[in-house]
């Protein structure tokens, strides 16, 4: 999918709706801009979401999409790592 974009006076561009929908870009999505030769490459950054302990439960903190399987796997690995290597006081 290719399209021609124009800069406004402030140097901003608008990503067309068809492209935003195809890539699931929403307001607040973080993009990294990188200059490669004479091109600009935009890469979508993963959302900043994490599990935090609130009382006896873990809750999702942050915005954006959320992969529960990945979050639970990471939390389990972190927990097991702490069991294997307890902090000395």
Secondary structure as UniProt FT lines:
FT   TURN            9..10
FT   HELIX           17..22
FT   TURN            23..24
FT   TURN            27..28
FT   STRAND          31..36
FT   TURN            37..38
FT   STRAND          39..44
FT   STRAND          49..54
FT   TURN            55..56
FT   STRAND          57..62
FT   HELIX           68..84
//
